[in-house]
Amino acid sequence: MSAQHLKQQNKHDDVNIVEGKKQYLFDEKGRRYVDAFGGIATVCCGHCHHDVVEAIVNQTKKLQHSTVLYLNHAITDFAQALASKLSGDLKVPRKPLSQEMGMF
């Protein structure tokens, strides 16, 4: 992949995003942009939502990374809580197919 190809892929290479709050992104010059490309968590909660940040900090103080290869009740507790909100055949929780999918 050439440098020219990368430049064509990122036509906004002059914009250096340094912060996000709610649905907005801010560049190093303080200009505000609406994040119309955010991922799932950003679309649902916005950037740096206080409750989400607090939950992440609290969890990180206990355990930064786990995997479905080792017992962790948070995974099964979450699966049961999720399954209780689903109906029909969707109530059968499955183990994630890969380690990357186990995000607890």
C-alpha positions as a Markdown table, in Angstrom:
| # | Residue | x | y | z |
|---|---|---|---|---|
| 1 | Met | 0.0 | 0.0 | 0.0 |
| 2 | Ser | 1.6 | 3.3 | -1.1 |
| 3 | Ala | 1.6 | 6.6 | 0.8 |
| 4 | Gln | -0.5 | 8.1 | -1.9 |
| 5 | His | -3.1 | 5.4 | -1.5 |
| 6 | Leu | -3.2 | 6.1 | 2.3 |
| 7 | Lys | -3.5 | 9.8 | 1.7 |
| 8 | Gln | -6.5 | 9.2 | -0.7 |
| 9 | Gln | -8.1 | 7.0 | 2.0 |
| 10 | Asn | -7.8 | 9.8 | 4.6 |
| 11 | Lys | -8.8 | 13.0 | 2.9 |
| 12 | His | -9.0 | 14.7 | 6.3 |
| 13 | Asp | -5.4 | 14.1 | 7.4 |
| 14 | Asp | -5.2 | 17.8 | 8.4 |
| 15 | Val | -7.8 | 17.2 | 11.1 |
| 16 | Asn | -6.2 | 15.9 | 14.3 |
| 17 | Ile | -9.0 | 14.8 | 16.7 |
| 18 | Val | -7.9 | 15.1 | 20.3 |
| 19 | Glu | -11.1 | 14.9 | 22.4 |
| 20 | Gly | -14.6 | 13.6 | 22.3 |
| 21 | Lys | -17.7 | 14.7 | 24.3 |
| 22 | Lys | -21.2 | 13.3 | 23.7 |
| 23 | Gln | -21.8 | 13.4 | 19.9 |
| 24 | Tyr | -18.9 | 15.8 | 19.2 |
| 25 | Leu | -15.3 | 15.5 | 18.4 |
| 26 | Phe | -12.7 | 18.3 | 18.8 |
| 27 | Asp | -9.5 | 18.9 | 16.9 |
| 28 | Glu | -6.3 | 20.3 | 18.3 |
| 29 | Lys | -7.5 | 23.8 | 17.4 |
| 30 | Gly | -10.7 | 23.5 | 19.4 |
| 31 | Arg | -13.0 | 23.1 | 16.4 |
| 32 | Arg | -16.0 | 21.0 | 17.0 |
| 33 | Tyr | -17.3 | 18.3 | 14.7 |
| 34 | Val | -20.4 | 16.0 | 14.8 |
| 35 | Asp | -19.2 | 12.4 | 15.0 |
| 36 | Ala | -21.2 | 10.9 | 12.2 |
| 37 | Phe | -18.9 | 7.8 | 12.0 |
| 38 | Gly | -18.7 | 6.7 | 15.6 |
| 39 | Gly | -18.9 | 3.1 | 16.6 |
| 40 | Ile | -21.7 | 1.3 | 18.4 |
| 41 | Ala | -20.9 | 2.5 | 21.9 |
| 42 | Thr | -20.4 | 6.1 | 20.7 |
| 43 | Val | -23.7 | 6.1 | 18.9 |
| 44 | Cys | -25.5 | 4.7 | 21.9 |
| 45 | Cys | -23.8 | 6.7 | 24.7 |
| 46 | Gly | -21.7 | 9.4 | 23.1 |
| 47 | His | -18.0 | 10.0 | 23.8 |
| 48 | Cys | -16.9 | 10.0 | 27.4 |
| 49 | His | -20.3 | 9.5 | 29.0 |
| 50 | His | -19.8 | 9.9 | 32.7 |
| 51 | Asp | -21.5 | 6.6 | 33.7 |
| 52 | Val | -19.6 | 4.6 | 31.1 |
| 53 | Val | -16.2 | 6.1 | 32.1 |
| 54 | Glu | -17.0 | 5.5 | 35.8 |
| 55 | Ala | -17.9 | 1.9 | 35.1 |
| 56 | Ile | -14.7 | 1.3 | 33.0 |
| 57 | Val | -12.5 | 2.9 | 35.7 |
| 58 | Asn | -14.2 | 0.8 | 38.5 |
| 59 | Gln | -13.9 | -2.4 | 36.5 |
| 60 | Thr | -10.2 | -1.7 | 35.6 |
| 61 | Lys | -9.4 | -1.3 | 39.2 |
| 62 | Lys | -10.6 | -4.8 | 39.8 |
| 63 | Leu | -9.6 | -6.7 | 36.6 |
| 64 | Gln | -8.4 | -5.2 | 33.3 |
| 65 | His | -8.7 | -8.2 | 31.1 |
| 66 | Ser | -10.3 | -11.6 | 31.3 |
| 67 | Thr | -11.2 | -14.2 | 28.8 |
| 68 | Val | -13.8 | -17.0 | 28.4 |
| 69 | Leu | -11.0 | -19.5 | 28.9 |
| 70 | Tyr | -11.0 | -18.8 | 32.6 |
| 71 | Leu | -14.0 | -18.8 | 35.0 |
| 72 | Asn | -15.3 | -15.3 | 35.6 |
| 73 | His | -18.8 | -14.9 | 37.1 |
| 74 | Ala | -19.2 | -11.5 | 35.5 |
| 75 | Ile | -19.4 | -13.2 | 32.1 |
| 76 | Thr | -22.1 | -15.7 | 33.2 |
| 77 | Asp | -24.0 | -13.0 | 35.2 |
| 78 | Phe | -24.0 | -10.8 | 32.1 |
| 79 | Ala | -25.2 | -13.6 | 29.9 |
| 80 | Gln | -28.0 | -14.5 | 32.3 |
| 81 | Ala | -29.1 | -10.8 | 32.6 |
| 82 | Leu | -29.1 | -10.5 | 28.8 |
| 83 | Ala | -30.9 | -13.8 | 28.3 |
| 84 | Ser | -33.6 | -12.7 | 30.7 |
| 85 | Lys | -34.5 | -9.8 | 28.4 |
| 86 | Leu | -34.7 | -12.0 | 25.3 |
| 87 | Ser | -37.5 | -14.2 | 24.1 |
| 88 | Gly | -37.9 | -17.6 | 22.5 |
| 89 | Asp | -34.8 | -19.4 | 21.1 |
| 90 | Leu | -32.6 | -16.4 | 21.8 |
| 91 | Lys | -32.5 | -17.3 | 25.5 |
| 92 | Val | -29.7 | -19.8 | 24.8 |
| 93 | Pro | -26.4 | -18.0 | 25.6 |
| 94 | Arg | -23.4 | -19.1 | 23.6 |
| 95 | Lys | -19.8 | -18.9 | 24.4 |
| 96 | Pro | -18.0 | -16.3 | 22.2 |
| 97 | Leu | -16.4 | -17.8 | 19.1 |
| 98 | Ser | -13.1 | -16.1 | 19.8 |
| 99 | Gln | -11.2 | -14.6 | 22.7 |
| 100 | Glu | -11.6 | -11.1 | 21.2 |
| 101 | Met | -15.4 | -11.3 | 21.6 |
| 102 | Gly | -15.1 | -12.0 | 25.4 |
| 103 | Met | -14.8 | -8.5 | 26.6 |
| 104 | Phe | -15.1 | -8.9 | 30.4 |
